[in-house]
Amino acid sequence: MPTFVVRVWMPDRPGALGAVASRIGSVRGDLIGIDILERGGGRAIDELVVHLADAGLVPLLAREIAQVDGVDVEDVR
């Protein structure tokens, strides 16, 4: 199973990370790690380590995560 690191900017509020995790699950992804890089000004920058069933799902993963209100996908590697 390929592993990717997704860097996201998200609102620093209850439920935001849960909404992102739900979107990851919707594309059959498995969230296996979280690194909170920075918090401040009502925003957080997180790096999420995600296992995907197929590398071809990366564009769909990024689109799904970006659908969460206030969340921006900076990078997937």
N, C-alpha and C positions, 0 to 999 in steps of 0.2 A: 504494500500500500504506500503510495508516494506521500511524502510529508512536505508541508509548506509553512512558511512563516508569513503571516498577514499582519501588516502594521495598519492600525486603524486609529482615527481620531473620533472620540465619542463624547457625548454629554456625561459629565461626572454626576450621575444621579442614579438612584435605585432603579433597577430593572433594565438599564441600558445594556449591560453585559449579557443578561439573560436573553434579551431580544436578539442580540447578535448570535449567541450560542444556538438559539432556536433556528435562525436562518442557516447556520452552518449545518445543523442536523437535517434541514430540509433538502440539502443536496447530497445526503448520505455521508457527510463529513463527521469526523470525530475530533472534538476539541480536546487536545491532550496536554496543553500547556498555556500558561498566561504569564506574561511579564509586563508589569505596569511600569512604563518608562518615565512618565511625567504626569503630574496632576496640577491644575491651577486654572483660575479664571473660569471655572465651571466646565472645563474640558479635561479629558484624559487621553494620553497616547499609550496604547497597548500594543504589544506584539503577541499574537495568538498563534500557537503551533497547532496545525490541523492535519490530520490524516484524511486523504480523500480516496475513494474507491478507484478513481481514474484521473490522471493528470489533465485530461480533456475537460474536466469539470471546473477548472480554475476560473475561466471567464464567468461562468454561471455563479460560482461562489462569490466572486467580487461583486457582481450585480445584486445578488440576494442580500449581502451584508449592507451594501449601500442603500438598500430600500428602508433600512431602519432609520427612523426620524432622527436627524442630527448627526448621523454617522457618515464618515468619509473614509474610504479605503485609500491609503497612501501608497502601499506597495505590497506585492505578493512575490515572494521568492522561495 
